[in-house]
Amino acid sequence: MKTLKKLFTLALGSTLLFSCSDFDDVNVDPKAANADQVQVEYIINSSIIGAQQNPHVAERAFVLYWKTASRQHRTNGSLALGSYSDGWSGDYYNALSDWLKASSLAITTAEAKIEAGTAFPYTENMMHIARIWRVYLMSEFADNFGPMPIDAFNGENPEFSDLKTVYYHMLSELTDATAKINTDEALPESIAKYDQAYGFNYAKWIKYGNSLRLRLAMRLSEVDPAKAQAEFEAAVSQQLILDAEDNFKVAEKPGWDNLTGVMSREWNSQMLSTTLNNLYIGLGGINSEDLLPAEMHDQIKPADYMGLRFSDHLTTMTNDPSAGYWFDGLHKVMDPRAYKAFIIPGDFDNSNFSFYPSWTEDAKTVTRDLVDDNDEVVKEIDATYTWNAAPLGAWGEKSAKNQVSFYTGTNPRLSQEFRGSESERIFFASWETNFLIAEAAVRGWNTPIDAKTAYENGVKASFEYWGLSGLADQYLASESYNRAGTSVSFEHTTEPTGGFTMNFVDGYTDEAGIVTFEYPNNTIYQNGQVKNDELTKIITQKYLAQLPWLPLEAWNDHRRLGLPFFENPAVDLPMTELPDLNASNYMTNSVKFFPQRLKYPSSLENSNSEGYQQAVSFLGGEDAVLTPLWWAKKQ
């Protein structure tokens, strides 16, 4: 009992802040609650709700770091261009440490109660659920910063471990914890409210733990393939998240607390990225006429039209195949999820159009100017019913003269469905399980279903989420290429041929012209020689399905494989934080051109110098944004 009281005292004195709702079954002041009154489920609840991320943390980690690094939206600067903010990193690091402390406390509290004989019959299950949840939090830490303490911040100055040790530990924990949950153990109905994801449904937690094991096993595919295969094959034979009803998700709510939407801050424009644009255009063979209202049909352009060329206002110093052109309309063929995720400029009657920021008219302003060096108008652009995405990078003088490409009202922006704090944040979905199985099958690992079936199940699960199930079969049969040179049909692996002609119009003179379109060479993957193999299809579809809830996983896949194709930032001007990218090599890709991790915040070095030095020694490089993690593809 002394151990239990000591743990409880530690909880009250820690940086964790339990809300009054955690103790709403105890008719006493929470600070005066005794050890027997604080239950494991309260602490689990605190950790899960915290990890949902309040708006302050979410804007920094989820939006400005993960979504930016994964190219799930366009934000010029910070992580995507090799930079970082010590303040942002510190805020996220501190919050994540608190969630990890809470999950660890839940485990140790359960152990102490069991030892003291004061546990409820279901307490042991709570302990194993907390172990599974702690592994997720550990993976979030490891995949952002790198080496970390295996004891998950139990000590004042914990010792750090290398990533191989961390990953082996996480996989072992998942294996043991999922096996020890007793699904026959009864659970009082009053306890379910302390689990925002599953209501402590034991079977669903087991599925989540096994599916998380698949994710973490696959993370090792390039650096430790034997371990990856062994862990994956063991987990894939267990119960998994294969249906939408088993997705791990947490409901958001308006306001300003830990359950407020992660993408709710109005000043974040969350525009369509060039990466997404190149993946969407032409993919799936479905005509925009079949997806858009009749009033937009006149704006749909022929498939062989590139747009208006503005050589003095749009960068071409990037390997984005669409660079240099403003598309003055809508594309002939588009992945149907694009129009659901990003709303067309000027589509004000669309219930999902985002009018953020609500205190300005920016979202409603669709007419903007291109100007000359004297700030005189060269061309007025009306972006109503148009579809464009501006490349990242340093545009130099072109940026100063361009009032269109970076403006809120002239770009497709994320649907209000995900911004109003009335949705559900997804941490793991059935489509991911299927795409993981598909990748494993392509690698020749033992899987319960073949690669094609798993791949198509993943696409269908994504289409179901977007309310597009009726189009899935047509989409899956398509052999049309997107602008990265990838098609949908799993059996269609013919590589695209570049060098075909496209029509364009000079934006200044209205003179028609012809340009040769070339598919980009993603030289991180297969030396740029492969664009349409089975693995590229799988990761492309996984990437599109993970939007907008799982940008960290999208970033993880790109770091691991170099897939899908990410265009290089434009280098009209040199970029200090990306010194290896320059005017002579911007047509080829390199891991040196993309962020690989978050730097540890300065607070770690200041508070635990020994631990910090341990962590850096395990990195295999300096504590820098461009230092690849152990499991990441290095080429």
Summary of the structure (lengths in Angstrom):
residues: 635
radius of gyration: 25.0
end to end distance: 54.9
largest distance: 84.8
contacts: 2214
relative contact order: 0.13
helix: 44%
strand: 9%
